[in-house]
Amino acid sequence: FNVSLFAYGQTGSGKTHTMFGSPSDQGLIPRAIDQILTTVDQESANGWSYEMQASFLEIYNEQVRDLLCSASDEEGRKHQITQGENGRNDVTDVVMVPVEAHEDVQNIMAVAQGNRST
C-alpha cells in the first residue's frame, strides 16, 4: 500500500499539532503508525512479512522539500511529482527510510521537524 497524509491550512491553525501531537496527546502520524505496527505484529504471527519505508515531504511556497535530507544535500534538488502508468503518484529523488518500530518513526519525525521551513 502507498499512503500519503496531507495537512493544509492557514499559519497557526494547528496543522503541526494535528499531525505530530505532543507527548501526552499523540497526533495522527504516531497513532496511525502504532496501528500499522500492531497489525504487522499480528499478521507476522500468521506467517506474513512486511517491508515498510517512509519519506517526509513539505510543500512550501509551491516547492517540494525532502525533510529527511540535510539542508546542504537538499540545496539545488528539484523534486517532481510524477504519475506512473499504474496511476500511482511519486515524488522524485526523495530519501526513503526503513521503518520497523515506533522508534524509527519518532526519529524520522524529529529529523523532519528540524528541517521544516516554518
Rosetta blueprint (number, residue, H / E / L):
1 F L
2 N L
3 V L
4 S L
5 L L
6 F L
7 A L
8 Y L
9 G L
10 Q L
11 T L
12 G L
13 S L
14 G L
15 K H
16 T H
17 H H
18 T H
19 M H
20 F H
21 G E
22 S E
23 P L
24 S L
25 D E
26 Q E
27 G L
28 L H
29 I H
30 P H
31 R H
32 A H
33 I H
34 D H
35 Q H
36 I H
37 L H
38 T H
39 T H
40 V H
41 D H
42 Q H
43 E H
44 S H
45 A L
46 N L
47 G L
48 W L
49 S L
50 Y L
51 E L
52 M E
53 Q E
54 A E
55 S L
56 F L
57 L E
58 E E
59 I E
60 Y E
61 N L
62 E L
63 Q E
64 V E
65 R E
66 D E
67 L L
68 L L
69 C L
70 S L
71 A H
72 S H
73 D H
74 E H
75 E L
76 G L
77 R L
78 K L
79 H L
80 Q L
81 I E
82 T E
83 Q E
84 G L
85 E L
86 N L
87 G L
88 R L
89 N E
90 D E
91 V E
92 T L
93 D L
94 V L
95 V L
96 M L
97 V E
98 P E
99 V E
100 E L
101 A L
102 H H
103 E H
104 D H
105 V H
106 Q H
107 N H
108 I H
109 M H
110 A H
111 V H
112 A H
113 Q H
114 G H
115 N H
116 R L
117 S L
118 T L
